[in-house]
Amino acid sequence: MSGSTDWEVLDTGTLTTVQDLGRAGWLAVGIPPAGPVDRGALIVANRLAGNPDGAAGLECTLIGPRLEFADERVVAVTGAAMPATLNGAEVERWRTLRVRAGDVLRLGPARAGTRAYVAVSGGIATPPALGSRATYLRGRLGGLEGRALRKGDRLPLGAAPAIPDGPPAVRRERIPDYSGEPEMRVILGPQDDRFTAAGVAAFLEGAYEMLPQSDRMGARFRGPRIEHTRGHDIISDGIPLGGVQVVGDGQPIVLLVDRQSTGGYTKIATVCSFDVGRVAQMKPGQRLRFRRITVADAHAELLAHRRRLDEAVAAV
């Protein structure tokens, strides 16, 4: 491995893919943006690793991979609480870690949350597809041959920037808590008029349990039935990130980064962008609630979210 700048995959974990911030501008021709389902976690990992926000890293689902480094780098692990070890010794997540040639990083089963993110200085340098390295599995596009990682894969890395003397870490109060029953803020619409008053009340007052059938395309939930006024079919229209479809069974589906571009089912609401990552970090069996806010409140919350993200990383 001397002189190599590859990252070797010794074990893959459950599902590990290369992701950057996604490919914008292709939904009109049916290609979703892909990218991380928890955007903030990848951005923070890249900032800890000294990369631009849009550098490609790894998204690791439920159980993480085992990876060997070929040269000196810095690396950061964020997102789900997957215990991280370096050469068998447990290391902190949400901070910059220095690694050397031959070091092995391993992520174990997630104790809380679903998806962890690994960023390495220089970023992953797989060939871009339509302007992005994000992996879209259904379309076999981006990442490494458009697929999940396999044992024995080698990931090319970009040139590593200078390693900082004082490694930064995320402020403890900025590390997300993925346990409990979170509350997701939503804007009602665009088809909330297709639901009865009792149906809207059920959506906003009930608790909904995430189902195992959830994936990067959509998070499926089970809870109080959301009643339609005149059926669940509409003329197909665009699907926003966080759109909450309610099909014939009266149960909500929150559409995520690998969503279809259009759909013919009623959408009662849209989860605000700053809460989508929290939806995607839920485990099957975990419950959430939906809370209505105004568009003006959503704009203010988005600005506050961006400020918190900018203040998250601090020198130690």
Residue pairs with C-beta under 8 A, 6 or more apart in sequence:
1 8
1 68
1 70
1 101
1 102
2 101
4 70
4 71
4 154
5 70
5 71
5 122
5 156
5 157
5 159
6 70
6 154
6 155
6 156
6 157
7 67
7 68
7 69
7 70
7 120
7 124
7 154
7 155
7 156
7 157
8 67
8 68
8 70
8 152
8 153
8 154
8 155
9 16
9 65
9 66
9 67
9 149
9 150
9 151
9 152
9 153
9 154
9 155
10 65
10 66
10 67
10 68
10 104
10 151
11 65
11 66
11 106
11 151
12 65
12 148
12 149
12 150
12 151
12 153
13 60
13 61
13 62
13 63
13 64
13 65
13 66
13 107
14 60
14 61
14 62
14 63
15 60
15 61
15 62
15 148
16 58
16 59
16 60
16 61
16 64
16 65
16 148
16 149
17 58
17 59
17 135
17 137
17 143
17 148
17 149
18 56
18 57
18 58
18 59
18 124
18 126
18 133
18 134
18 135
18 142
18 143
18 144
18 149
18 155
19 34
19 35
19 36
19 42
19 56
19 57
19 58
19 59
19 117
19 133
19 134
19 135
19 143
20 35
20 42
20 54
20 55
20 56
20 57
20 123
20 132
20 133
20 134
21 35
21 36
21 39
21 42
21 43
21 53
21 54
21 132
21 134
22 33
22 34
22 35
22 36
22 132
22 134
22 257
23 31
23 33
23 34
23 35
23 129
23 130
23 131
23 132
23 134
23 142
24 33
26 32
26 33
26 130
27 33
27 238
27 261
28 261
29 261
30 260
30 261
31 130
31 136
31 139
31 141
31 261
32 136
32 257
32 258
32 259
32 260
32 261
33 132
33 134
33 241
33 257
34 132
34 134
34 135
34 136
34 141
34 142
34 216
34 257
34 258
35 42
35 132
35 134
35 257
36 42
36 59
36 115
36 117
36 257
36 277
37 59
37 115
37 216
37 256
37 257
37 276
37 277
37 280
38 79
38 115
38 117
38 277
38 278
38 280
38 281
39 276
39 277
40 274
40 277
40 305
40 309
41 78
41 79
41 115
41 116
41 117
41 176
41 277
42 57
42 59
42 78
42 79
42 117
42 119
43 53
43 309
44 76
44 78
44 94
44 170
44 309
44 312
44 313
45 57
45 76
45 77
45 78
45 79
45 117
45 118
45 119
46 52
46 53
46 54
46 55
46 57
46 76
46 119
46 123
47 53
47 168
47 312
47 313
48 74
48 76
48 78
48 94
48 95
48 96
48 119
48 168
48 169
48 170
48 313
49 55
49 57
49 74
49 75
49 76
49 96
49 119
49 120
49 121
50 74
50 96
50 121
50 161
50 164
51 57
51 119
51 121
51 122
51 123
51 161
52 123
55 119
55 122
55 123
55 124
55 158
56 123
56 124
56 125
56 126
56 133
56 134
57 117
57 118
57 119
57 120
57 123
57 124
58 65
58 117
58 118
58 119
58 124
58 149
59 115
59 116
59 117
60 79
60 80
60 82
60 107
60 115
60 116
60 117
60 118
61 114
61 115
62 109
62 110
62 114
63 82
63 107
63 108
63 109
63 110
64 82
64 84
64 106
64 107
64 108
64 110
64 116
64 118
65 106
65 107
65 149
66 104
66 105
66 106
66 107
67 104
67 105
67 106
67 118
68 102
68 103
68 104
68 105
69 75
69 99
69 100
69 101
69 102
69 103
69 104
69 105
69 120
70 101
71 100
71 101
71 160
72 98
72 99
72 100
72 101
72 160
72 163
73 98
73 99
73 120
73 121
73 122
73 157
73 160
73 163
74 96
74 97
74 98
74 99
74 120
74 121
74 160
74 163
74 164
74 167
75 96
75 97
75 99
75 105
75 118
75 119
75 120
75 121
76 93
76 94
76 95
76 96
76 97
76 118
76 119
77 84
77 93
77 94
77 97
77 105
77 107
77 116
77 117
77 118
78 93
78 94
78 116
78 117
78 119
78 170
79 113
79 115
79 116
79 117
79 281
80 110
80 111
80 112
80 113
80 114
80 115
80 116
80 178
80 281
81 93
81 110
81 111
81 112
81 113
81 116
81 178
82 93
82 107
82 108
82 109
82 110
82 111
82 116
83 90
83 107
83 108
83 109
83 111
84 90
84 91
84 92
84 93
84 105
84 106
84 107
84 108
85 91
85 105
85 106
85 108
86 97
86 99
86 103
86 104
86 105
87 103
87 104
88 104
91 97
92 169
93 116
94 169
94 170
94 175
95 167
95 168
95 169
95 170
95 316
96 164
96 167
96 168
96 169
97 105
97 167
98 163
98 167
99 105
105 118
107 116
107 118
110 116
110 283
112 177
112 178
112 179
112 283
113 176
113 178
113 281
113 283
114 178
114 280
114 281
114 282
114 283
115 280
115 281
120 157
121 160
121 161
121 163
122 157
122 158
122 159
122 160
122 161
123 157
123 158
124 133
124 155
124 156
124 157
124 158
125 156
125 157
125 158
126 133
126 142
126 143
126 144
126 155
126 156
127 133
128 142
129 141
129 142
129 146
130 141
130 142
132 142
133 142
133 143
134 142
134 143
135 141
135 142
135 143
135 144
135 146
135 147
135 148
136 142
136 146
136 258
137 146
137 147
137 148
137 216
137 258
138 217
138 258
139 146
140 146
140 147
144 153
144 155
149 155
166 315
166 316
167 316
168 313
168 314
168 315
168 316
169 313
169 314
169 316
170 312
170 313
170 314
171 311
171 312
171 313
171 314
174 308
174 311
174 312
176 278
176 281
178 278
178 281
178 282
181 207
181 286
181 287
181 288
181 289
182 275
182 278
182 282
182 288
182 289
183 288
183 289
183 290
183 291
184 254
184 271
184 272
184 275
184 278
184 279
184 288
184 289
184 290
184 291
185 271
185 272
185 274
185 275
185 290
185 291
185 292
185 293
185 297
185 298
185 301
186 242
186 244
186 269
186 270
186 271
186 272
186 290
186 291
186 292
186 293
187 269
187 270
187 272
187 292
187 293
187 294
187 295
187 298
188 200
188 268
188 269
188 292
189 267
189 268
189 269
189 270
190 237
190 267
191 234
191 266
191 267
191 268
192 200
192 268
192 269
193 229
194 228
194 229
194 230
194 231
194 232
194 234
194 266
194 268
195 203
195 226
195 227
195 228
195 229
195 246
195 266
195 268
196 227
196 228
196 229
198 227
199 225
199 226
199 227
199 228
199 229
199 250
199 268
200 226
200 268
202 223
202 224
202 225
202 226
202 227
203 224
203 226
203 244
203 246
203 252
203 268
203 269
203 290
204 290
204 291
204 292
205 224
206 223
206 224
206 289
207 223
207 287
207 288
207 289
208 221
208 222
208 223
208 224
208 251
208 252
208 287
208 288
208 289
208 290
209 221
209 222
209 223
209 285
209 286
209 287
210 219
210 220
210 221
210 282
210 283
210 284
210 285
210 286
210 287
210 288
211 220
211 221
211 222
211 284
212 284
213 220
214 220
214 282
214 284
215 256
215 258
216 256
216 257
216 258
216 280
217 255
217 256
217 258
217 259
217 260
218 245
218 253
218 254
218 255
218 256
218 259
219 253
219 254
219 256
219 279
219 280
219 282
220 251
220 253
221 251
221 252
221 253
221 254
221 288
222 251
223 251
223 252
223 287
225 249
225 250
225 251
226 246
226 250
226 251
226 252
226 268
227 250
228 246
228 250
228 266
231 248
232 246
232 247
232 248
232 265
232 266
233 264
233 265
233 266
234 264
234 265
234 266
235 264
236 262
236 263
236 264
237 262
237 263
238 261
238 262
239 245
239 255
239 259
239 260
239 261
239 262
239 263
239 267
240 255
240 270
241 255
241 256
241 257
241 259
241 273
241 276
242 254
242 255
242 256
242 270
242 271
242 272
242 273
242 275
242 276
242 279
243 254
243 255
243 259
243 267
243 270
243 271
244 252
244 253
244 254
244 255
244 267
244 268
244 269
244 270
244 271
244 290
245 252
245 253
245 255
245 263
245 265
245 266
245 267
246 252
246 253
246 265
246 266
246 267
246 268
247 253
247 265
252 268
252 290
254 271
254 276
254 279
255 263
256 276
256 279
256 280
269 290
269 292
271 279
271 290
272 293
272 298
272 301
272 302
273 302
274 301
274 302
274 305
279 288
282 288
293 301
